[in-house]
Amino acid sequence: MLDALGFRSSEVEDYKHYRLQPFLPSDLRLEVVHRKNPRTYPDLELTISDPDSAVEVIKKLGLKIVQDSSGPEPKNSARSFEVQLPGGTIVSFLGIRTGGSSEPEYLAFEGNLNASGRTFGIVTSRFNSFITERLLAGATDGLIRCGVKVDGGYDLVRVPGAFEIPLAARKLAETGKYDAVICLGCLLRGDTAHYDVIVNEVTRGIGQSAQETGVPHAFGVLTCENLEQAIDRAGLKMGNKGFEAALAAVEMASLKRAISRQLSAVSKTKPPKAVIRRNRQR
């Protein structure tokens, strides 16, 4: 059911008193706990943004709705209902209705994590490969999870060290082939000022490349005090920063396209009369 509602599941974690199932929605991480002992209240409670659409999806799946407090008519601002899954598990849903066809007072452009049909460039340094290879594995995993094709969905460029990343990233961006570029590297502080010089130049170069080419660049270059910090950020307790960089690249590629479509639509319409008069007065 959660898969049908747009969540992407991962491996089940089995513990003594329960099993834990992680799910990945568009902008947060959800962990579903399957209770091994029956309970008198819902086994799972979810808060969703569009309860009416969720009800239609659940009905198409053939699942039983055992309680619907507000019914199908949008008389209330919220809708609460419970679904019984095969085996007796009860899932409770609470959703806030958006108010029908009226537009919200405040609108915002947002990207999503759907990368199907898009192409990405990855630049990774060979220096500190013990770390960068793990960042690369996390980045490719993130892209694939977002719908990027394994064959042809991304291209990989390897450079000697982090200092060479900005140039390679710019060359990829200038081809116009890639929706975003992911930059991966690892810098560890040493006994001299060399670390600070490289960190500043790499950061400046990647940011400048993104601004001047108009292609989003995801910053996945670790700048750590020691190897332990780098290991923690390459797949241990601090997560995998390569994976996070990939998600950022996917979202920014989507956001750029959304903004471009909106600007294209606005350019085809005439400005309001009040705007015309104000411009003439100037």
N, C-alpha and C positions, 0 to 999 in steps of 0.2 A: 504494500500500500504506500509506504513512504517513497519507494522508487517511482511509483506512478505519480506522486505529488511533486516530483522533481528533485528528491534527495538522491545522493549517490553513496551507496554503502561500501564499507570496507570490511576487513577480517574480523570475525567474532572473537572476543576475548572471554575465556571461560574461567570463572572463579568458583570458590567453594559454595557460596549461597546464591549466586546469580551469574548470568551471562551478559556481557556488555557488547553492544553493537554500535560502533561509530558510524555516523552519517555526515555527509558534507553538503549542506545547502549552498546557496549562491554566495552568502557573505558571512557565515559563521559555522561553527562545528557543533553538531548535535550528537549526543551519546544516548542511545536507547538502552535501558536496563530491562531485561527479560526476567521477571521474578519466577523462581522455581516453585514457590509456595503460593497458593491462591490467596487473594486479598478481597476484602469486601468493597473497596473503592477502586476506581480506575487504576489499571497497571501503569498507564502512561498518560500524561497530560501535555498537550501541545497547544501553543498559541500561534495562530496563523493570521495572515493578512487578508485573505479572501475566502471566508467560510462558505459562501454560496457556490463558488466554483469547486471547492474541495468536496462538497456534498455530491455534486454531479460526477466527479471523478470516482468517488467511493461507490456510488450507485452503479456505475459502469463496470466496476470490479466485482459486482455481485455481493458486496458485503452488507451486513445487517446494521441499520441504524436503530439503536434501541431507545434513544432519547433525543428529542430535538426541542429545546426549550422555546425557541422563538419561531420555529416553522420556516417554511420557504419564502413567505412574504417579508419584504424588508421593512417591517414596522418598527423594529428596534435597531439601535445603532450597533448592537452586538448579537452574535449568534453562537449558542453553545449546544453541542450535540455529542453523543457517545456512539462509538462503533464497536461492534463485537466481531472479533477476528475468529477464524477457524480455530477451535480448541478452547474458546471461552475468554481469551484475553480481551479486556475492555480498554479502549483508547478514547480519552476525552479531548474534544477540540473546543477551543474558544477563539473566536475571530471577531475582528472589528470591521464592520461594513464601511466601505469608502464613501457612501452617500449617493450611489447610483451614478448618473451620467455627469453630475456636476464635477468640475475640475477642482483639485485641492487648491487651497489659498497660496501655498508656496510650492513651487516646482523646482526640481533639481535634476541636473544631468548626472547619470550614474552609468558606469560600465558594468558588464556582467562577466561571468566566468565561462561563457560559451565561446570556445576558440575554433569550432569546426569551420573548415574552409579557409583558415588563416595560416600564414607562414611566419616563422620566427627565426631569428638568427641568434646563435649562442656563441659568445667569445669566452674562452676559459684559458687561464694561464697554466703552464706546466710546472712552474715553480711552486713548491709546497704541494705537490700532486697528491700527497696523502690526504689532504683536506679538499683540494679542488675537485678531485674525482668524485668525492662524496657529494659535493655541491652540485656537480654536473648530473649525477644520478638523481638527486632530488629535483632538479629543474626539469629534466626530461620526464620524470614521473608526473610532475605537476602539469606539464603541457598535455601529456597523454590523457590524464584524468579529465582535462578540460575539453577534450575532443580533438586534439591535434593528431594528425595521421603520423604513424610511426615512420612510414616511408614518404619523404617529400614534405612533411609538415614543418620540419625545422632543419637548419644547416648548422654545422659545428665548425668553428674556427679555433685553432689552438695557437697561442702565442707564448713566447719564452717566459715572460713574467707579467706582473700587474701593470708595470709602466707602459707596456705595449698594448694594453686593452683599449684605451680610447681611440687610437688610430684605426685598429681593426674594426671597432664598433662603428666608427664614422664611415669607413669604406663599405660596410654592409648596409648602413642606412642610406647612403647615397645611391645605391643601386635601385632603390624604389621597389624592391622585391619583397621586403619584409614589413610586417605590420608592427613589429617591435623587436628590440634587440636586448638580450639578456647578458649582462656582464658578470663573470664569475672569477674570483681570485682570492688570494689569502696573503695578508701582510702581517708579519709578526715583529713586534718591537725588538730592536737589538740594543747594542751598547753605544751606538752613535746616532747622529741626527738624520741619518739616511732614511729611517722609517718615516719621520714627519715630512720630509721632502717628497717622498714617493706618494704617501697618502694624499697630500694636498694636490699634487699634480694629477693623480688618477681621478680623484673626485672632480676636480675642475674640468678635466678633459672629457669625462663621460657626460657631465652636465652640459657643457658647451656643445658637444656633439648632438645631444637631444634637442637643445634649443635651436641650433642653426639648421638642422636637417628636418625638424618637425616630426621625427620618428621617436616614439617613446623608448627610453632606455631604462631597464630595470637594474638597480644597483645591488649586485650580489657579491661584492668584494668585502671579505672579512678584514677588519682592522683590529687585531687583538694584541693584548699585552704578552701572551704566552701561548704555548701549544694547547694547554688544557682548555683555555677559553675557545680556541678554534674548534677543537674536537666537540665541545658542547654545542656549538652552533652548526655543526656539520652532520647532525643526525641524532644527537643525544638529548640531554635534558632541556636544551634551549631550542630544540627543533632543528629543522634543516633550512638554512637561509637561502639555499638554492631553490628549494621548493617554493618558499615565500616569494622570491624574486620572479619565478615563473608565473605565479598567480597575479602578481602586480603587473607584469607585462601583458598578460591576457586581459586584465581589467582595463588597463590604459589603452590598449589597442581598440577595445570595444568603445570606450569613452570617446576616443578621438573620432571614431566613425560616427557616433551619435551626435557629437557637436558639429561635425562637418555636414551631416544631413540637415540639422536644424538651421545652420547658417545658410545652406543652399536654398532651403525653403523660404527663409526670411528675405533673401536677396531677390526672390521672384515676386514679392509683394510690395506694394507701394507704401511708403511711410504714412502714418496718420497725419491728418491735416494740421493738428496742433504742432506736430514736429516740424512740418514744412514752414509754418508761420514763424516759429521760433528761430529757425535757421535763417530765414530772410531778415529777421530783425537784427541778427548779428552782422 
